[in-house]
Amino acid sequence: MHSVNHSNHGIPASEVNTLIISCMDGRLNGIIDEYGIENSVAIRLRNAGANVSEPEMEKSIRSALEEYDIKRIMLLPHLNCGAMGLVDSTLTGLKSIDPRVYSDLVQQYKGTFVDRKDLEERVNPDMQFDRLKELIGKREIFISLSTLDPAGLSVPADYADHEHTLFVTKPYASRCEFMFEDATEATGKEVKIWGTYVVQPPDESSIRIAVENLGIKRVIFFAENQSDLHEMEHIRKGLEKKGILNGTNASIVLPNHIKKKVTGF
């Protein structure tokens, strides 16, 4: 199980009161950092399609509900979603996919939607909202649902030309910009707010979709602290054995200020 972690950027774990659940899409990073959390400290959970039923996502939600005094969950699926496009093309017979991706993502939508528009605007938001209510049970937690439209975001005109990166990490309360800054400093190569897909907690299906369907070649496994480093290494090795990372440049990244504490350099 992937437990959730408070940030090493000065946020006490006792202050965490919000979960943000959204898609891994790199166009959403900025708005997820800012969206409706002025007076909250939020754990971010992201995968392909804001899929609450994906096993690792579900485990992380359960863990957060047990570990923290969660008062609010913000569910943020979006339009023009690549994961929903994959669901649509698979169930209409246009594409064949890995059996695990079918089980983790696609299968739940079989027979539920008319077309992709219906899938993104009605079916997926409602399905994930209902699953969240089941997981919450009798807890007094407010769920807000907002379907984001990337067309209304200030996405750079050359977004499609960016070298996209896959950023795999555990659920933290850190903003994307802080983690990306740490990764940029540690690797010497910029990790952009735009064009970086984020999977947290790590899950095989979302990583497979990013690499095999989206063609992402740069994969960063990011650990905010030394204790999480070994878990990231274990996850990467498991994916390598299955061939999922073939053709990628995959690296393990630990922030420089943490390295200095461990090594003294």
Secondary structure as the mmCIF struct_conf table of DSSP 4:
data_model
#
loop_
_struct_conf.conf_type_id
_struct_conf.id
_struct_conf.beg_label_comp_id
_struct_conf.beg_label_asym_id
_struct_conf.beg_label_seq_id
_struct_conf.end_label_comp_id
_struct_conf.end_label_asym_id
_struct_conf.end_label_seq_id
STRN STRN1 ASN A 5 ASN A 5
BEND BEND1 ASN A 8 GLY A 10
HELX_RH_3T_P HELX_RH_3T_P1 ALA A 13 GLU A 15
STRN STRN2 THR A 18 CYS A 23
HELX_RH_3T_P HELX_RH_3T_P2 GLY A 26 LEU A 28
HELX_RH_AL_P HELX_RH_AL_P1 ASN A 29 GLU A 34
TURN_TY1_P TURN_TY1_P1 TYR A 35 GLY A 36
TURN_TY1_P TURN_TY1_P2 GLU A 38 ASN A 39
STRN STRN3 ALA A 42 ASN A 47
TURN_TY1_P TURN_TY1_P3 ALA A 48 GLY A 49
TURN_TY1_P TURN_TY1_P4 VAL A 52 SER A 53
BEND BEND2 GLU A 54 GLU A 54
HELX_RH_AL_P HELX_RH_AL_P2 PRO A 55 GLU A 67
BEND BEND3 TYR A 68 TYR A 68
STRN STRN4 ARG A 72 LEU A 76
STRN STRN5 HIS A 78 HIS A 78
BEND BEND4 LEU A 79 ASN A 80
HELX_RH_AL_P HELX_RH_AL_P3 GLY A 82 LEU A 91
TURN_TY1_P TURN_TY1_P5 THR A 92 GLY A 93
BEND BEND5 LEU A 94 LEU A 94
HELX_RH_AL_P HELX_RH_AL_P4 PRO A 99 VAL A 101
HELX_RH_PI_P HELX_RH_PI_P1 TYR A 102 VAL A 106
HELX_RH_3T_P HELX_RH_3T_P3 GLN A 107 TYR A 109
TURN_TY1_P TURN_TY1_P6 LYS A 110 GLY A 111
BEND BEND6 VAL A 114 ASP A 115
HELX_RH_AL_P HELX_RH_AL_P5 ARG A 116 ASP A 118
HELX_RH_PI_P HELX_RH_PI_P2 LEU A 119 VAL A 123
HELX_RH_AL_P HELX_RH_AL_P6 ASN A 124 ILE A 136
TURN_TY1_P TURN_TY1_P7 GLY A 137 LYS A 138
STRN STRN6 PHE A 142 LEU A 145
STRN STRN7 LEU A 148 LEU A 148
HELX_RH_3T_P HELX_RH_3T_P4 PRO A 150 GLY A 152
BEND BEND7 LEU A 153 LEU A 153
TURN_TY1_P TURN_TY1_P8 ALA A 157 ASP A 158
HELX_RH_3T_P HELX_RH_3T_P5 TYR A 159 ASP A 161
BEND BEND8 HIS A 162 HIS A 162
STRN STRN8 THR A 165 THR A 169
STRN STRN9 TYR A 172 TYR A 172
BEND BEND9 ALA A 173 ALA A 173
HELX_RH_AL_P HELX_RH_AL_P7 CYS A 176 THR A 187
BEND BEND10 GLY A 188 LYS A 189
BEND BEND11 ILE A 193 ILE A 193
TURN_TY1_P TURN_TY1_P9 TRP A 194 GLY A 195
STRN STRN10 THR A 196 VAL A 199
STRN STRN11 GLN A 200 GLN A 200
BEND BEND12 PRO A 201 PRO A 201
HELX_RH_AL_P HELX_RH_AL_P8 GLU A 204 ARG A 208
HELX_RH_PI_P HELX_RH_PI_P3 ILE A 209 ASN A 213
BEND BEND13 LEU A 214 LEU A 214
STRN STRN12 ARG A 218 PHE A 222
BEND BEND14 GLU A 224 ASN A 225
HELX_RH_AL_P HELX_RH_AL_P9 GLN A 226 LYS A 241
TURN_TY1_P TURN_TY1_P10 LYS A 242 GLY A 247
BEND BEND15 THR A 248 THR A 248
STRN STRN13 ASN A 249 VAL A 253
HELX_RH_AL_P HELX_RH_AL_P10 ASN A 256 THR A 263
#
